[in-house]
């Protein structure tokens, strides 16, 4: 009877895992649908510090929205963040953009712009184009990535960045004034941009969706446990001895 009880608990646990994966499947399908809808929508003005726009930002409702903004880059405060992309390993180039009060329809603010990817040999800003004057940027809203990567922490003092931690980067670069709690991944709307460094438009927009396979696996294991439990119960009901390994 102890084995039957154990089998029942195991069956319930495996069944719960299968149901959980189905719930994750519904969540992932909804996420993919929302992101696809945002990517096909017209760009909107970047959220400014006026009102309640910044405190209300969240990943479920706002990430990957297409934004447009105009401002001036401060290339002297560029930050490079380690990256692994379809082009290989290298760095994201994050440059502060000052959005003046006229463009922000209120108070001016700083906005970090991920201008794109550079390989290690293009890391030196002196060898890259530094666009002067007002710049019109269109890209995707991304929320801050505090702390660092899974295995490596950001080291502001040493200038080593493994995630796009907006608050930490702003503090390290001495940005005074309001700083947006998000950054923008610049898009590659201009075909010429795909031939220059930094290379924009490399945001990963493909989401793994294996939850249905995982659910089937858990349900299959639950069915196997149930089948074994039925056989065990039949042996027990028939009064047949259960074979249990023992030592002499």
N, C-alpha and C positions, 0 to 999 in steps of 0.2 A: 504493500500500500504506500510505503514511503516513496518508491520509485514512481508510482502513479501520481502522487502529489507533486513530486519534482517535475514530472513531465507536464503536468497542468500549469505549473508556474512558468516553465520554459516556453510552453505554447503561448501563454498570455503575453509574455515579454516579447516574443518574436512577432506576434500579431500586432502589438502596440507599435513596434518599430516600423512595420509595414504601413500602418495607418499614418504614422508620423511622416514617412516618406511621401505618401500621397498628399498630405497637407503641404509639405515642402514643394511638391510638384506644382500644386495650384498657385503657391506664392511665386515660384520662379516663372511660371507662364504669365502671371499678372505683371511681374517686373519686366519681362521681355516686351510685352504688349505696350506698357507705359513708356519704356525707353524708345521703342520704335515710333510711337506717336510723337514724342518730344523731338526726335531727330527729324521728322518730316514737317514739323511746325516752323513757321517763320520766326526768326530771331526777335527777341524782345530786349528792352533796355536792361542793363545790368542793375541788380538791386542796389540801392543807395542807402546811406545810413539814416535817412529820414524815415520816420514812422516806425513800424514794427517789422519791416521786411527782413532785417538781418536776424533778429532773435527767432523768427519763425521758420528759418531755413532748415530743412531736413532732407535726408536722402530719399525717403519714399516719395515725396512730392516734388522735389526740386532738382535733384541731381540729373545731369545730362540734358537740362534745358538748353536750348540754343540762345546765346546772348550776343548783344552787340554793344560796344563801348568805344569811346574815343578818348584819347589822352596822350601823354608824353612819357616815353620810357626813360627811366633813370638807369642807364647801362652801367654806371659805376657801382651799382649795388646788385649786380647780377649774382645769382646763386645757382650752383649746379647740383642736381640731385641724381644719385645713381639710378640707372634705369636698365631694364632688359626688354628689348623690343624685337619686332620682326626683322629689324636691321642689325641686330646683335646687341651686345652690351655697350653701355656708354653712359650718357647723362642727359637728363632733362635740363633745359635752360629756362630758369624762372627769373623774370625781370620785373621789378616794380613798375607799375604804370600809374602816373598821377592823373586822376580824373578830376578836372576842375569843377567848380561849383556850377558853372553854366551847363556843362554836359551832364552833371549829376542832378540837375534840377533841384539844387539845394546846396548842402555843404560838399566841398571837395573831399576826395578820399583816395587812399592807396588801394590798388588792386594788383595782386600777383598774377602775372600771365605766364603760363607755360608755353614759351614760343616754339618748343619742339625739341627734337632729339639731336644730339651730336655724338659721333664716335670719339674715342679718346684722343685721336690725332687732331680733332677739331675743337678741343676743349678750350684752347687759348682764345679769348675774345678778340685779341688783336688780329687774328686771321679770319675773322667773320664780319659780315655786314652788320652794322649797328644803325638801324634806321633812325634818322633824326626827325625832329618836328612832330606835329600831331599825327597820330596813327589811328586808323579805324580797325578795330579788332572784332572779329566774329569767332565765337567758339562755344565750348560746352562748359556749363557750370559744374564745378567739382568742389566738394566739401573738403575741409582740411583733413590731413592724415597725421594726427599727433603721435609723437613718440619715436617713430622709426619703423623699420621693417620687422618682420617676425624674428629674425636672428640678430639684427644689428640695430643699435640705438643711434639716434642722431647725436652728433658731437658738434655743437655750435662753436665751441672755442677753437676746435681744430678745422672748422669749415667742412666737416664731413656730414653729408645729408643722405639719408636713405629713404626718406618719405617727405612728402610735401606738407610739412607742418607750418601752416600759415603764421600762427602766432609766434612760434619760435624763430622762424626766418625773419619776420618783421622786426622782432626785438634784436636779433643778432645784427641786422643791417641798419638799425637805428632809424626806422621809419617813424617820423613824428606825424601825428594827426590820425584820423580814423583809418583803420585798415580793415578791408572787407574780410569776413570770416570764411571766405571761399576763394578759389582761384579759377582761372579760365584756361582750359586746354584749347589753344588756338587751332582753328580749322585750316584746311588746305583748300580754301575756295579759289585761290589763284593758282592755276596750273604751274606757274613758274616757281611757286614756293616749294614744290616737290623736288626741285633740282638744286636747292640751296640749303645751307646750314644756318641755323637749326632747321630740322625737317619737321614741319607740323603735321597734324592729321593722323597721328599714330595711336590715338586713344583706343584701347581695347574695348570693343562693344559687343563681343561674343561671350555669352554666358553659358557655362557648362550646365547641361540639364540631363543628368543621369538618374534623377529621382525615381522614374518609373521602373527602371531596371533594378534599382536598389529595393523598391517596394516588392517587386516580383521575387527577388531573392529571399527577402525576409518571409514572405508568405509561403514560398516553397519550403523553406526550413521549418516553418510552423506546421505545414502539412506533413512533412516527414516525421516530426515529433508526434503529431496526432496519430499517424499511422502506427508508429512504434508503440504508443500508449494503448491503442486498440488491441494490438497483438498481445501486449503484456496483460491487459485486462482479461482477454479471452483465456490465456493460460491460467490466470488466477481463478477465473470463474469455473474452469474445468477441473480445477484441483491439481493441475500439473505443476511439478516443482519448477521454480525459476532457477536457471543455471547461474550461479554466482561463483566467480573464481575464488578459490581458497588455497591456503597453504597447508601442507601436512604438518 
